[in-house]
Amino acid sequence: MVIEDGPGNGAREKRLQNWSGIKFFHGSPLPDLATLHKNVPTVTAQYLREDKHVWRPEEAVEAARLFFGLENQPNQRMGVRIIGEPQSGKGTFLFGISDICDALGYGYVFIDGHHQEVEGSIVADAIAQAQNMNIPVFYDSTDYLFLKSRKTGRSISKETQGKRTQLIIAAIDASTIPVALTSHDEEWATEFLDLELRDKYNQAFTRFPAYEIPLYLQSAASVRRYLLDNKIPEKVADYLLNMGNDEFTRSGLHSLDDKIFYPSFDPDPTITVANICKTIYIYAVLKDLVKRYPSRLTRLANTILENRNIHEEIALRAIEDLGLLIFNLDENRRNLTQIRRGKSRQKEL
């Protein structure tokens, strides 16, 4: 399939008529390596956070240094494998790095790996077109190539999967442009993937430098940006970020120390004020907090702010409820991780 990149008939417009889950974004080809390595560091985390509203900008900048080859080791190619647990923000990294491309005027291709029914030849052709245009590829959920059964989400036959995977991996392996791939952690893979099929193509992936997603967001500014972008009132966002430094709130959270116990697998059996406040920085918890409980979160924070100097008991109860909400979201996250790890250990035995 040949794509002409001209006015009114560009790669992106052509794609929109035919290819599900594949988007071409207009821009210049990548420059020579020296120019690329000079330009990439000019796009800062602060710019990504404030101008592009990227939710994990510091981490995106770190991953981009691997993606564009600024920190690669011998035998590694340009690109990056972004690896993380479910809900860790893998897709936000692709958006963050692609926003660096956008800021610098470079074109790129985005492939959504969830679209398993798109023929392998079409996906491979998109990667080949990106190679010809000298623009990078962002491929989200690459591990969906290896789903082991229909029960775990595979929507195509095993025979089709095998042929499709071979074509796509061959196209990735043959390319020299930067390619960003996202995949889940090993516990998730053990539960959902055909590991034999995945390992067959392991060498194609290990050529890329790996970036393991940190559990915690790296700055209060990024947590605040996430809260505000998700319609949390500014005074509530600022209160959440300053809970650990507020003596009245700390006093209220201390009442939880004797009431909450982490599951038995945790090395530290008791909850602490520091843990509650730090948990706000965990992306999966932060996302659940604002997606599932925005009204409750806002109501509790406003109750604390409005009653701390008038009705102290009401404010302290609200602090305890807020602490329990945050703790329970973190406990759910930890339990899901532990269940996956438990299943992995059982299979090893």
Secondary structure, DSSP 8 states (H G I E B T S, - for coil): -----BTTB-HHHHHHHH-TTEEEE--B----HHHHHHHGGGS-HHHHHHTS--SSHHHHHHHHHHHTTSS--TT--SEEEEEE-TTS-HHHHHHHHHHHHHHHTB-EEEEETT-TTS-HHHHHHHHHHHHHHT--EEEE-GGGGGB--TTTT--S-HHHHHHHHHHHHHHHHH--S-EEEEEE-HHHHHHHB-HHHHHHTHHHHHTS-EEE--SB-S-HHHHHHHHHHTT--HHHHHHHHHGGG-HHHHHHHHTTTTT-B--TTSSS-B--HHHHHHHTTBHHHHHHHHHH-HHHHHHHHHHHHHHTTT-HHHHHHHHHHHHHHHHHHHHHHHHHHHHHHHHHHHHH-
